[in-house]
Amino acid sequence: MSSQEEILSDGRFSCVARDPRFWEMPEKERKVKIDKRFRAMFHDKKFKLRYTVDKRGRPVNYTSAENLRKFYALSESDSDLSESDSKELTVKKKKKKKGKGEADS
């Protein structure tokens, strides 16, 4: 097997190095930006599936939420909002639990 430099120095394949169709996609542009309307899909139970085997029948241990994080990203302004919103939701849940406990007593 010849090395990558030898292949690119060959006249038949030299245009591949300069052609933007064959460039690798930048890291920032790989993920699709999702706005705040769809941020629930990252933490909602309805979107979370647990896989036990892959499409070829091999055992795996991952969830669909990992795939969502792999291909989608919250937009820059919304990611800050989602962190603060998730903190507010946990505080509200704690308050509700405390309120129910006091009402039962």
Summary of the structure (lengths in Angstrom):
residues: 105
radius of gyration: 23.5
end to end distance: 77.3
largest distance: 84.0
contacts: 194
relative contact order: 0.11
helix: 61%
strand: 14%
